[in-house]
Amino acid sequence: MSTTAIAGRVAGMTPRAKARIAGICEFFEGLLSASGQVGILGKLVVAGNAAATAANLLGHQQMFWFGFAISVLGAVFHVAWGYLFYELFKPVNNSIARFAAFTVIVCAAMQAVTAILYAAPMIVLQHGGTSSAFSNAQLQELMMFFLKLNNYAFEVDLVFFGLWCVLSGYLIAKSRFMPRIIGILLMIDGLGWMTYIFPQFANSIFPVIAVASGLAEVPLQFWLIIMGVNSKRWYEQAGVNVDK
């Protein structure tokens, strides 16, 4: 199916249907990205121990590549719900909705970069040994270097995700078809994620960020999936005289 055909089908959906699909996509994006980057990779990496980390990666290759696959799939879901959010909230403020959609594109691009960096340590370990230019210790140090880069890229992604939360929270708060409180909580959540521009500070207050995330993102997803949006009010705000 072409991109034009997909866009046509989305355009023909009711606002409530778009909201529910957006909520489902957002749920799976968060689940897959966190499971791959934090859950699986986090279990395999032994902080400060390159030899143990290398042994874990080589000893659990199926798990490692599964984590890579779901991380890539998470980026796909990210693009999907970013597009649906734009479709939903452009009647509120088209300029801000476009800006939010742009940040989603940046987030998805960063997720793709983290996926490449996710795969790099295993590629180094599997194929670096075929060259006599590197010793095992040097290969393990190179592996740890790529793991650090992966972590930095993931933190940059969180900054842009935080910006999206602030922009989308504003749109939700200004909309007539979703609860204002969800928008306010999402803006607070976004400010928390944006502190990852200073990773050490963000990590020191991570419990606070996690609470803010739970109070905003979980209600948002449940509301979208279960309630959707008030279609009548959406059409009113969009200036469309349709009774649905």
Secondary structure, DSSP 4 states (H G I P E B T S, - for coil): --HHHHHHHHHTS-HHHHHHHHHHHHHHHHHHHHIIIIIIHHHH--TT-HHHHHHHHHHTHHHHHHHHHHHHHHHHHHHHHHHHHHHHHTTT-HHHHHHHHHHHHHHHHHHHHHHHHHHHHHHHHHHGGGSTTS-HHHHHHHHHHHHHHHHHHHHHHHHHHHHHHHHHHHHHHH-SSS-HHHHHHHHHHHHHHHGGGSHHHHHHTHHHHHHHHHHHHHHHHHIIIII---HHHHHHHHT-----
